[in-house]
Amino acid sequence: MKRLFTICIILGGLSPSWTQGIQGNVTLSGATIVVTGHCVTLTWTASQGAISYNTYRGTVSGGPYVRLASGTLNPTYADSQVTHGQTFYYVVTAVNGNSESGYSNEASALIP
């Protein structure tokens, strides 16, 4: 009986993260990308259940992506580490506790 009680406590501690999960992936359908000089500003519509966001960037469409920022509280990110004549591809994930959504759809920016 003592063992069963211990197992129930452990499983009970895991359940809140399941019930407070993220509702789907971030969608960049409400996104805008503004390229000004040497900065790309990405904004998107907030995702239900997200506490924060991670922003990723790649140099090839479809990835691989490198994480630029984590724990961003607002649905916006300014990337000032860009290069002339380069195209960058961005994706975002929503984070809630230890759960991270899949990648959003991809948005691209051509740096003049």
N, C-alpha and C positions, 0 to 999 in steps of 0.2 A: 504494500500500500504506500509506503514511503517513496518508492521509486516512481510510481504512477503520479503522485502528487508533484514531484519535482519536474517531470516531463510536462505536465499541464502548465506549470508556471512558465517554463521556457517557451512553449508554443504560444501561450497567452501574451507574452511580451512581443512576439513577432506580428501578431495580427493587426495592431493599429497602423503599421506602415502599409499593409495591404489595403485597408479600408480608406486611407487618406492618400491613395496613389494619384498619379497624374492622369488626367483625362486625355488620352491620345498624345500625338506628337505636336510640337509647335508647328504652326502653319505660317509661312511667310506670305500668305495671300494679301495681308494688310501691310506688307512690308514696303518700305521705300529705301532706296540707296541713293545717297547724295555724295557725289565726288567733288571735292573742292580742293584744288591744289594738291597737297600731299596727304589728304585725309579722306577716308571713306566712312560715312555715318550710316549705320544700318538701324532701322527701327522696324518693329513688328507688333502685331496684336498680341496682347497678353494671353497666356494659356491658362485655362481653368485648373486650379490645383497647384500651380507652380509657385514655389517660394523664391526661386532665383533661376538664372539662365546661364548656360555655358555657350560661348561663341567659338566657332571653329572656322579655319580658313585653309583652302587648298589652292594649288596653282594649276590643277587639272580638274576639269569637270568630272564629278562623281567621286572625287577624293583620290588619294588619302587626304585627310584633313588634320591640321594641327590645332590644338586648343590654344586660343589667344587669351581668353578670359574665363574665369569661373566665379560663380557666386554673384553675378550681376543682378541687382535687385529690380531694376527697371528694364522694360523691353526696348532697350536701345544700346548700341555700342559704337564707339568711334575708334577706328583703326588708323593710327597715324604712322604705322610702320609699313608704308607702301612704296612701290618703286615705279618710276616713269615707264610707260609702255607695257606694263604688265596687266594681265587679267587675273583677278582673284575670284574665288568661288567660296561663298560663305554658307554655313549651316548653323543652326542654333538648336540646343536641347533645353528642355525644361527640367528643373530639379525640384524635388520635394523630399527632404530628409536624405536618405541614402538611395533614393530612386531617381534615375535619370531616364528621360524619354529617349526614343530613337531620334535620329537626325530629322530636322525639318526638311522641307523642300529646299533646293539650292537656289541661291541668288548670286548673280555675278556683277562685277564692277570692273570696267576698263579704266586704268589710270592713264590720263593723257600725258 
